[in-house]
């Protein structure tokens, strides 16, 4: 009888116990340190560029990282190449057409193969919808995330506020002709992307 009562009590506690909810992270780095870089290797004109104009929202669940969701947004017009002239060409209609397509986005649809590499650090395969110049394609990338509880004040950027941080890192490639970006140009088609971005939540 006592065993049944104990089991019933435990079940009741489980039902009313608060469930942990994903933490909502603002992916616009208040310090502007986060970055995305691109490189295109080609015989005639190898190109490199970068931007810190990254934003978005990610709901990250440290207890169940595979349930995390969100979107990363890059302001296309803020992407700069090492050549000012090439940057101008890149922003025009034949290439990124930033006037009509101001953002580049990656929206998470599924997370698989999550592996905790150390406390607060995970590797995973992240599938999402990658949208560039009005074209959206499904893409799976290798990514890592680091969760740092109560480290916002130590890092700074949001005065007198405390909260958690996450750092998302990933590298991936795509074919620019799949997105009608500068088709027929003398540069290579494969674009290599490296992303390292910090998000924060205020408590």
C-alpha positions as CSV (number, residue, x, y, z in Angstrom):
1,X,0.0,0.0,0.0
2,X,2.8,2.4,0.9
3,X,4.5,1.6,-2.4
4,X,1.4,2.5,-4.3
5,X,1.1,5.8,-2.4
6,X,4.7,6.6,-3.1
7,X,4.4,5.9,-6.8
8,X,1.2,7.9,-7.0
9,X,2.9,10.8,-5.2
10,X,5.9,10.7,-7.5
11,X,3.6,10.7,-10.6
12,X,1.7,13.7,-9.2
13,X,5.0,15.6,-8.6
14,X,6.1,14.8,-12.2
15,X,2.9,16.2,-13.6
16,X,3.0,19.4,-11.7
17,X,6.8,19.9,-11.8
18,X,7.9,22.8,-14.0
19,X,9.2,21.8,-17.4
20,X,12.4,23.3,-18.6
21,X,11.7,25.6,-21.6
22,X,14.1,26.5,-24.4
23,X,16.0,29.7,-23.8
24,X,15.4,32.5,-26.4
25,X,18.7,34.0,-27.7
26,X,19.0,37.2,-29.6
27,X,21.7,36.6,-32.3
28,X,22.5,40.2,-32.9
29,X,25.8,40.5,-31.1
30,X,25.7,43.8,-29.0
31,X,29.5,44.0,-29.3
32,X,29.6,43.5,-33.1
33,X,32.3,40.9,-32.8
34,X,30.4,38.0,-34.5
35,X,31.3,37.4,-38.0
36,X,30.6,35.6,-41.3
37,X,33.3,35.2,-43.9
38,X,33.1,33.9,-47.5
39,X,35.8,32.8,-49.9
40,X,35.6,31.8,-53.6
41,X,38.7,30.2,-55.1
42,X,39.2,30.6,-58.8
43,X,42.1,30.7,-61.2
44,X,41.6,34.3,-62.2
45,X,40.1,36.1,-59.2
46,X,40.1,34.4,-55.8
47,X,37.8,36.4,-53.5
48,X,37.4,36.8,-49.8
49,X,34.8,38.8,-47.9
50,X,33.2,39.2,-44.5
51,X,30.4,40.9,-42.5
52,X,29.4,41.3,-38.8
53,X,25.8,42.2,-39.8
54,X,24.3,39.1,-38.3
55,X,21.0,38.8,-36.4
56,X,18.1,36.4,-35.8
57,X,16.6,34.4,-33.0
58,X,17.5,31.0,-31.7
59,X,15.6,29.0,-29.1
60,X,18.1,26.7,-27.5
61,X,17.3,23.9,-25.1
62,X,20.5,22.8,-23.1
63,X,18.6,19.8,-21.8
64,X,17.5,18.7,-25.3
65,X,19.7,20.5,-27.9
66,X,18.0,18.5,-30.7
67,X,14.8,20.4,-30.0
68,X,16.3,23.8,-30.6
69,X,14.9,26.0,-33.4
70,X,15.6,29.4,-34.9
71,X,16.8,31.5,-37.8
72,X,20.1,33.3,-38.6
73,X,19.8,36.4,-40.7
74,X,22.6,38.2,-42.6
75,X,22.2,41.7,-44.1
76,X,23.3,41.2,-47.7
77,X,24.3,44.8,-48.3
78,X,26.7,44.8,-45.5
79,X,28.8,42.0,-47.0
80,X,32.2,43.5,-48.0
81,X,34.9,42.0,-50.2
82,X,38.6,42.9,-50.0
83,X,38.2,44.9,-53.2
84,X,35.8,47.9,-53.1
85,X,35.1,47.6,-56.8
86,X,34.3,43.9,-56.5
87,X,32.0,44.7,-53.5
88,X,30.1,47.1,-55.7
89,X,29.6,44.4,-58.5
90,X,28.6,41.9,-55.9
91,X,25.7,44.0,-54.5
92,X,24.3,44.8,-58.0
93,X,21.2,43.1,-59.5
94,X,23.2,40.5,-61.5
95,X,24.8,39.2,-58.3
96,X,23.2,39.5,-54.9
97,X,20.6,42.2,-55.9
98,X,20.5,43.6,-52.4
99,X,17.8,46.1,-53.2
100,X,15.3,43.4,-53.9
101,X,16.7,40.7,-51.6
102,X,18.2,42.5,-48.5
103,X,18.7,39.4,-46.3
104,X,20.3,36.0,-46.5
105,X,18.8,33.5,-44.1
106,X,19.1,30.0,-42.6
107,X,16.1,28.6,-40.8
108,X,16.5,25.5,-38.8
109,X,14.1,22.6,-39.6
110,X,15.8,19.6,-38.0
111,X,18.8,18.8,-35.8
112,X,20.4,15.3,-35.8
113,X,23.4,13.4,-34.5
114,X,23.8,15.6,-31.5
115,X,27.0,14.8,-29.5
116,X,28.1,16.5,-26.3
117,X,31.8,16.9,-26.8
118,X,32.3,18.4,-23.3
119,X,30.1,20.1,-20.7
120,X,28.1,22.8,-22.4
121,X,29.5,22.0,-25.9
122,X,27.8,20.1,-28.6
123,X,28.4,19.1,-32.2
124,X,25.4,18.3,-34.5
125,X,24.1,18.1,-38.1
126,X,21.7,20.9,-38.6
127,X,19.3,20.9,-41.5
128,X,17.6,24.1,-42.6
129,X,16.2,26.2,-45.3
130,X,18.9,28.4,-46.8
131,X,17.5,31.4,-48.7
132,X,19.6,33.6,-51.0
133,X,18.4,36.0,-53.6
134,X,14.8,34.8,-53.3
135,X,15.7,31.1,-53.8
136,X,15.3,28.6,-50.9
137,X,17.1,25.3,-50.8
138,X,17.3,22.7,-48.0
139,X,20.8,22.3,-46.7
140,X,22.5,20.2,-44.0
141,X,25.6,21.6,-42.2
142,X,27.9,20.5,-39.5
143,X,27.6,22.9,-36.6
144,X,28.8,23.3,-33.0
145,X,27.2,25.2,-30.1
146,X,28.6,26.3,-26.8
147,X,26.2,27.3,-24.0
148,X,27.7,29.6,-21.2
149,X,25.2,30.2,-18.4
150,X,25.5,33.6,-16.6
151,X,28.3,34.9,-18.7
152,X,26.7,37.9,-20.4
153,X,27.8,40.4,-17.8
154,X,31.4,39.0,-17.9
155,X,31.5,39.5,-21.7
156,X,29.8,42.9,-21.7
157,X,27.8,44.6,-24.4
158,X,24.5,44.8,-22.5
159,X,25.2,47.2,-19.5
160,X,24.1,46.0,-16.1
161,X,22.4,42.9,-17.4
162,X,23.1,39.3,-16.7
163,X,22.2,36.3,-18.8
164,X,23.4,33.3,-20.8
165,X,25.5,33.2,-24.0
166,X,25.6,30.8,-26.8
167,X,28.2,30.6,-29.6
168,X,27.3,28.9,-32.8
169,X,30.0,27.9,-35.3
170,X,29.7,26.2,-38.7
171,X,31.3,25.9,-42.1
172,X,29.5,25.0,-45.3
173,X,29.7,25.5,-49.1
174,X,27.2,26.1,-51.8
175,X,27.1,26.6,-55.6
176,X,26.3,30.3,-56.3
177,X,24.8,29.3,-59.7
178,X,22.0,27.4,-57.8
179,X,20.9,30.8,-56.5
180,X,21.4,32.7,-59.8
181,X,24.2,34.8,-58.2
182,X,26.5,36.3,-60.9
183,X,26.0,33.5,-63.4
184,X,28.6,33.6,-66.2
185,X,31.2,35.5,-64.2
186,X,35.0,34.6,-64.3
187,X,35.0,33.7,-60.6
188,X,34.5,30.2,-59.3
189,X,31.1,28.8,-58.5
190,X,31.8,27.2,-55.1
191,X,31.3,29.6,-52.1
192,X,32.8,28.6,-48.8
193,X,31.2,30.1,-45.7
194,X,32.4,30.3,-42.2
195,X,30.1,31.5,-39.4
196,X,31.0,32.3,-35.8
197,X,28.2,34.1,-34.0
198,X,27.3,34.9,-30.4
199,X,23.8,35.1,-29.0
200,X,22.5,36.3,-25.6
201,X,19.5,36.1,-23.4
202,X,18.8,38.5,-20.6
203,X,17.7,37.2,-17.2
